[in-house]
Amino acid sequence: MKRFILFCTLPLFCLWIHAQGILFKEGNWKEIQEMARQENKPIFLDVYTSWCGPCKLMAKTIFPKAEVGDYFNTHFINYKIDAEKGEGIEIAKKYKVNSYPTCLFLTHDGQVVSSFLGFKDIKSFMNEGRKAVKNYQILPELQKMETEYNSGNRQKDFLKEFCMKREEFGEKGGKPIYEYVQLLSDEELLMKENAHWIQSVDYYDCKLVERMINLLRNNWNTKIPPLNNAVMKMLSTFINQTIASNQREVFDQLMAFKESMNQLTTSNNDNGVSASMGGGIAYLATEQIKLSFYNKNRCDEDFSNLYLNYLQEKMKEYPADSLIRHSNEEELKYSQLMKSDTISLEDKKDIKQGRDLMKMFNGVKFQLLSGTLYNAAMHYWKLNQPANEKLKKDYVTWLHFFYALNRNSDIAIPISKNLKELGYVTEARNMLEDLIAFLSLQEDSEKEIEKIKMELER
């Protein structure tokens, strides 16, 4: 009878174990490393703190899930440490952990296979686990290739294979890609399949950029779009690097390259859609890029001179009253078309698609322009504010212009607060009421309107 009960309960016990979440091992760090070595598995290391909310949420909602446990218990040695207690302090310091939760996937000898920060839902968490397993399998071959690379192998075919393996592992950019692209002939650089490597270059070389631009200029009518887009993405990487590190000389070189790209085609300049869809900062207007550099790196004289000239140019190009009148007319016309009984549903669908496409192109451009000018205006105001009544009136005019460019709550609410702080309470209220009237013509605007009404009540 006892044997029968044992046989009956054993399958249930196995099912219960199988349905567990992540089973974290007990022991010290050396013991965990030895387990990983013996079982030939990577280590999943959850680095947490007692006060971290997202850590607690992960432990409560993600780690206990059966799906998660099935995968992680099979493929990893699971371990967790408090970064502020015991040996967790040294481990967190070794891996430069300063945000929580930090989840590390490590080899038994401590090499990082993969990592991520912050809370992840089940799908994202499982994807991170699968990525770590793949990287663990790739690592030996990648290390072998790194040894060969460090020994001086710079053959083109080897570099390509090495770059592909690094990318598969999740490493981006780096000198190997730059060296591989340098070895490509002009004919190879024009090939569509090599655009990916060109746009991945993050190692700045003035001569390489010059070569790319000359190649574009001399072959503009043949297979150019992939190379053009790749060069623009490469320039975006370099521009962001110089803004972050305050490299003025290199930045000025890049702006000269940017002007050369602008001359090749107008779509390389002031193209908000391309900028926001992965092309990067190089697609913005040259003035906007310069304002970002000058603002970030406190080139105040250059900033002030450029800002005033650019702002006045744009205010003349897009008069605020005309922008508001035109957008009101467009929304009213569209609203009436959508309510008309004389237009078929099929035609309304076509009208909506065409209008949505047009709004996307124009909307992104004006949204970027409005945001750039508004952020720059706040910096200009701080630089020139003291005892300047004329600037105060000009600033109010500018705020109305920024609103006219991009009529939505994201910019209208902070602008209304600026107006109120300056003592223009009536103007602030009028702006919000105007936006409510404008949005009431649009579909699905209830949430936006509710947000603005709450601001009005304040």
C-alpha angles and dihedrals in degrees: 000000000000090000089052092051090048092052090047095049097042094073090046090051091050091049090050091052090047091052093054123112122234112330107214115207123237124226139068126303096263091052091051091050090051091051089052091050094049095046094038092231133133119247121245105208120190109199110196143153130222093243098046112114097195089048090057091045092053091048092050103040109023111028095054095055115115093223090054094045094049092056101037096043089052099045106029146043098235121213137161133201136188104233091214100049138065118326088345088082093061094040092052090047092050092054093039093240112175102147127065137260096024114174118199130190110204141176118240090263093052105261114147111244095175140332144186139190132225137007119332128191118232096268094049092043092053090048090054089052093050091048090053092051090050092048091049089056093046096046100084093053092044092051090051090052092047089055090051091047092049088050089062107265106154101159112144097236092047093049091051092050091045092051091049092050092048090050091048088054090052101256115139130202121341136142097293091066091048091050092048093050090049090059094053117105121234089257090053093048089057092055115106093227091062096053088086092061094044093053089048094059110116099165108097119229117164093204093053092053091048090051092052094049093047089050090053092047093050096044103034096137097051125072092321109142096075092049093043092052091045093052091048091052090048090051089050090057092050093045092052090049093053094046090052094046100035096238099164098174093051091043091056089050090052092050088055089051089047090055090051090053090048090055092054092060135350090228088074092066131064090356105149095174094056090043093053095042097062102287092107139210095322090076092061121095111282091240092055092052092049092049089054092052095044093046096047095045099039098244085156101170093048089044096052095046094048095042097055094046094046094044093050090047092053094044088054092046094048111029109205096227091051092049092052094044093048094047091048091051092047094049093046092048092048093046091052092048092052091050095045118115092203094067119078122235090245092054090047089054091052091047091051094049093050093046094047090052092049092047090051094054096043095035096056092048094050093040092056092044093048093047094047094048093044094051091045091049091059090053091047090050092053091050096048106022105106114110096334111134093173091056089051091057091044090050091055089051090050092052091055089050093052089051092049090053094054116018105194138108095257092072102019094062097052090042091051088053090051090051091049092050089052091052097256096123096149092051090050092051092046091052093053092046090050090052092051090053090048095048093047087071091059132080121250093012099130095104093048092049092048090053092051093047089055089053090049090054090055 
